[in-house]
Amino acid sequence: MKVILNKDVENLGSFGDIIEVKDGYARNFLIPRKIVMPLTKGNLKILEEEKKRENAKKDKDRKIAQELAQKLEKVSITAQVTVGEEDRVFGSVTPQTISNLLKEKGFDIDKKKILLDEPIKALGIYTVKLKLHPEVEGKIKVWVVKE
């Protein structure tokens, strides 16, 4: 039976793919769970409309992320840390810390979108990457200074 995938499914395909599966698997498992719909002319038209809406939504999200990235390029935040002898930092500056500092500036960025290879453990100026969208990355400057 030929069917159209309604969403991405591991080992089967991605949204909008036309695949062939056994009749029982489609009727008893995939169709009741609304994972697929039977391949018909009407369903193909529905699929095309959904793809257009999905692409428009992705374009809008990408454009918003690009605008946010441009705004963030101009932003620099200051993380004040306590230091000991020879300017050794107690603790570190983590993505959570950066996220909280950005919230104070009015930018609501999730800590999972902040890309740090490892926490910052020294004083200085750092450029931190942000993954705002699968296709858009932004950068901010983080100043780590003494308290």
C-alpha positions in Angstrom: 0.0 0.0 0.0 1.4 3.4 -0.9 1.0 6.1 1.8 2.1 9.7 2.5 4.0 10.4 5.7 2.4 13.1 7.9 5.5 13.6 10.0 9.1 12.6 10.2 9.5 8.9 11.2 12.8 7.2 11.9 13.4 4.3 9.6 10.5 5.3 7.2 11.2 8.8 5.9 10.4 12.4 6.4 7.3 14.5 6.1 5.7 14.3 2.7 7.5 11.3 1.5 5.5 8.7 -0.5 6.4 5.2 0.8 5.2 1.7 0.3 4.3 -0.4 3.3 2.4 -3.6 3.9 -1.4 -3.2 4.0 -1.8 -4.5 7.6 1.0 -2.2 8.9 -0.7 0.8 7.3 -4.3 0.0 8.3 -3.6 -1.3 11.8 -0.8 0.9 13.0 0.2 3.9 10.9 -3.2 5.3 9.8 -5.0 5.0 13.2 -2.0 6.9 14.8 -2.2 9.6 12.0 1.4 8.9 11.0 0.4 8.4 7.4 -2.5 9.0 5.0 -3.4 6.8 2.0 -2.1 8.0 -1.3 -5.0 9.6 -3.2 -5.3 12.6 -5.5 -7.1 14.5 -2.7 -4.5 13.7 -0.1 -1.7 14.8 -2.5 -3.4 18.2 -2.9 -3.7 18.5 0.9 0.0 17.5 1.2 1.0 20.3 -1.3 -0.9 22.9 0.7 0.7 21.7 4.0 4.2 21.9 2.4 3.5 25.4 1.2 2.4 26.4 4.8 5.3 24.7 6.3 7.8 26.4 4.0 6.2 29.8 4.6 6.5 29.2 8.4 10.2 28.1 8.1 11.0 31.1 6.0 9.3 33.4 8.6 11.2 31.7 11.4 14.5 32.0 9.6 13.9 35.7 8.9 13.1 36.4 12.5 16.2 34.5 13.6 18.3 36.5 11.2 17.0 39.8 12.6 17.6 38.6 16.1 21.2 37.6 15.1 21.8 41.1 13.7 20.6 42.7 17.0 22.7 40.4 19.1 25.8 41.2 17.1 25.7 44.7 18.7 25.2 43.3 22.2 27.9 42.7 24.7 27.3 41.4 28.2 29.5 41.6 31.3 29.8 38.6 33.6 31.2 39.6 37.0 33.0 36.7 38.7 34.8 36.4 42.0 38.6 35.8 41.7 41.3 34.6 44.0 45.0 34.8 44.0 46.6 35.5 40.6 43.2 36.3 39.1 41.9 32.7 39.3 38.2 32.5 38.7 36.1 30.7 41.3 33.5 28.7 39.4 32.9 29.5 35.7 30.6 31.3 33.3 28.2 28.7 31.9 25.5 28.9 29.2 22.9 29.3 32.0 24.8 32.4 33.3 24.9 33.9 29.8 21.2 33.2 29.3 20.4 35.0 32.5 22.5 38.0 31.5 20.8 38.1 28.1 17.4 38.1 29.9 18.4 41.1 31.8 19.2 42.9 28.5 15.8 41.9 27.1 16.7 38.9 25.0 15.1 35.6 25.9 17.6 33.0 24.6 17.4 29.4 25.9 20.6 28.1 27.4 20.6 25.1 25.0 21.0 27.5 22.1 24.3 28.9 23.6 27.2 27.1 22.1 30.2 26.8 24.5 32.7 24.1 24.0 33.4 24.3 27.7 32.5 26.8 30.5 34.6 30.0 30.6 37.1 29.8 33.5 39.3 32.8 32.9 39.0 36.6 32.8 38.8 38.2 29.3 36.7 38.9 26.3 35.0 36.0 24.5 32.9 35.7 21.4 30.1 33.2 22.0 28.1 31.5 19.3 24.3 31.2 19.5 22.3 28.6 17.5 19.1 30.7 16.9 17.8 28.5 14.0 19.0 25.4 12.2 20.3 27.7 9.5 21.2 30.8 11.5 24.0 31.4 14.0 24.5 34.6 16.0 27.4 35.9 18.1 27.7 38.0 21.2 30.6 39.3 23.2 31.0 38.2 26.7 33.2 40.2 29.0 34.4 38.2 32.1 35.6 40.7 34.7 36.5 40.8 38.4 33.6 41.4 40.8 
